Amino acid sequence: MSPRRRVGALAARAPEGVGERVRAVDWEGTGRELDARGCAPLERLLTPAECEALARLYDVEQAFRSRVVMARHGFGRGEYKYFDHPLPATVSELRTALYPCLAPIANRWNAAMGIDVRYPDTHADFLARCHEAGQVRPTPLLLRYGVDDYNCLHQDLYGEHVFPLQVALLLSEPGRDFTGGEFVLTEQRPRMQSRAEVVPLRQGDAVVFAVHHRPVQGTRGTYRVNLRHGVSRVRAGQRHTAGIIFHDAA
């Protein structure tokens, strides 16, 4: 099968069980953990076979719209690629299934922070809002890290319309495929030192986390804290990750 036909087949094949796994998550508990820490693990969203199939796409150039070598831009070391349309079925299904579970949390956060923006019930409606504003380029991506690669702390903001939560899925198995390479989230509170959170993941696990800021209840009311995320240095092997970002890029 040619690379182009291979991409089309992967994009058209509906993965079995992905949506059901997303809906089976304890979203009430996940919301509480997001409120407390700004991030929450989602265990076993993908099977090992689904992880490996997604990671193998990294070498299929026709699946992507662009490639970024992080060292060239001061982003760290390693590289990543943004998927092009049509998105692989697993990525598309995750985006569609995760969004309505996260939208109520996003709306609650915005209300707490005094932000007027509210998010519609479906991802298709939110994408329509992005596209009307000229944000039409897909943002889901695959990342590949080798020995001594890392990702600097950053935020994934691509235009006026930003969905305040995103998801990263670990496609490789720690200890077998790589060592090091932990997901790291930092939180900067006013007049306080930054706090770091490390989220241990296994193959097929995901972490949902705040893109930019989140509300925190203080003694004088609710205030916003700023968050950034990254990946620590990979010490051995190779690490693949998929990023599910819900807003498209300008």
N, C-alpha and C positions, 0 to 999 in steps of 0.2 A: 504494500500500500504506500502511495506517495505521501510525503509529509502533509501536503494540503488536504488530501482525502482523509488522512489520519486525524487531523484537527477537526474536520467536519464530523467525522464519526464520533469522536469524543464529545463534541459539543452537543450532538443530537441525542446521545444516549442518556435517558433519564436514570440517575442512580437510585437504586432501591433503598428505602429506609432512611435516607438522610433527613428528609422533612420530619419524619416520625421521631427520629432521635432528637432533633431540635425541639419539637413540641413536648417531648418527655422530660426536658430539663426542668428542674425546680426553679421556675422563674421568680417566684416570690422570694426564695432564699437567695437567688442570684442578685436580685435587686437590693436586698439588705446588705450583701457583701460589697456591691458596688457603692452603696451609700457610705459604708464604713471605710473602704480602702481605695476606691476608684478603679478596682479591677476585680475580676472573679474568674476562676477556672471553669471550663465546660468540658467534662470528661467524655472521652470516647465518641466524639462527634463523627469521626471517620474511621473506617476499618483500615488495617494495614494495607490491603490491596488498593483501596481508594487513595491512600496517602502515596503509595509508590507510583500509581498511575499518574497522579497529579505532578509528582516530582519529575517523572520522566519527560513531561511536556517541556521542561526547561530547555531541552536541546532541539525542540521543534520551533524553528524561527518564525514560521507562519502563524503561530499561535499568539504572537505578541505585537504590540504597536511600537514599543521602544525598549531600549536596554540602558541601564544606568550603572556605570562603574563608580562605586562610591568614593574611591580615593581621588578621582579627578575633581570632585566637587567638595572635598573636605567632609564628606558624610561618614567616613569610617573606612573600612576595607571589606571587600566582597562586592557582590553585584546583585541587581534585581531587574526584573522585566515586568512591564505592564501588559496585561492581556489585552488583546484586540477583540472586537466582535467577530463571530459569535463567541461568547464566553463558554468555557467548558461546562458541561452540564452540572458537575458537582459544585463548581463555583457559583453558577447561576442559581442553583437550588438553595445553596446556603444563604446567599444574599437575600433571596425572596423569603425564605422561611425564618431567618433570624430577625429581619427588620421588624415585623409586627410584634415580636416578643420584646424588642428593645424600645420601640417608639413610646410606650407608656412611661418607661423610666426616663427617657429623654424629655418628654413633656413635663413630667413631674420635676425634673431638675431645673428646666427653664423657668417654671413657675416659681420655684424656691429662690432662684437667683434674680427674679424680676425681669426676665427676658421674655419679650412678647411672642417670639417665634414659637409656633406649634407645628408638629409633624403629622402628616396624614397617616391613615391606618395602613396603607399598602405601600410597598416599595415602588411600585410602578407610578403611583401618584407623586411620590417624592422625587423620583427621577424626572418626571415631567416638569416639576418646578425647577430642577437643576438645568434641564435642557432649554427651557424658556429663557434662562439667564445666560445661555451660551456655554454652560458646563456640560459638554457632550462626550468627552473622552473617558472611557472606562478606567477605573482606578484599581480594581483587584489586581494583585501582583504575586509573583513568585520570587523568593529571595534564596540565593545560594551563598553559603559561607564555607570557606576552607580554613586551613590552619592559620592562626593569627588574625583571622578576619573578625570584625566587630561592627556594630552599628551605633553611631553616636546618638545621644539623646536628642529627640526631635518631636515634631508634631506634623501630622499629615493633613495640612490645610490646602485646598486646591481651588478656592474661589469663594464667592460671597456666601453660597449655601453650603453649610457644613453640618453633617449629622454628628452629634456629640459623642457617639460610641462607635468603636470598631472592634474587629476580631482578628486575631492571629492564630493560625493553626500550625502545629508542629508536625511535619511530614516525616521526620527522621526519628530514630530511636536513640535516646541518650544512653551512653555506655557501650552501645553496639556500633552505631554509625558515627558518633562524635562524642567528645567530652568538652566541658566548658559550655559557652554559648547560651547562658541563661537569659531569659526575658527579664528586663529590669524596667521598673516604673519609678519616676521620682515625682515628688509632690512638693511644691513651694508654697508655704503659707505666709501671709503677711507677718513681718517682724519675727519670724521664726526660721530656724535652719531647715534645709530641705530634708525630706524623709524619703528613703528608698524602700521599694518593695520588690523582692525577687519571687517570681512565680515558677515553681518547678512543674514541668510538663512531660508527658510521655507521648510517644507516637500516636497521632489521632486526637490528642487533647487540644483544646483551644483556650485562649484567654480573651475575655471581653474587657475592654478598658476605655477610659475617658480619652477622647482625642485631644482636648484642649484644656477645659476646666470643668469643675464639678462643685456642687454646693457642700458646704460644711457648716454644721450648727455650732456656733460659738456662744459665749456668755452674753453677747450683745446682739444676738440674732444670727441670721445666715449670711455667710460671705463666700466668695469664690476663691478657689485655690487653683493654681496653674500646674498642669502635669505634662511631663515629657516621657517618652519611652525609648528603649534601645535594646541592644543585645550585647552581652559581655563577650570577651575574646574567646573564640573557639580554640581549644588547646590541641585537639587531634581530630582527624576525620573530616567529614563534610556534613553540613546541616542545611536542610531545605525547610522553608516556611512559606505558607500561603497567607496573604493579607487580604481580608475582606473589609473594604472601605465602602460605605453606603452612598456617599455623594460622588458624583462624577466631577471631572476636572475641566477647568476653562481651557 
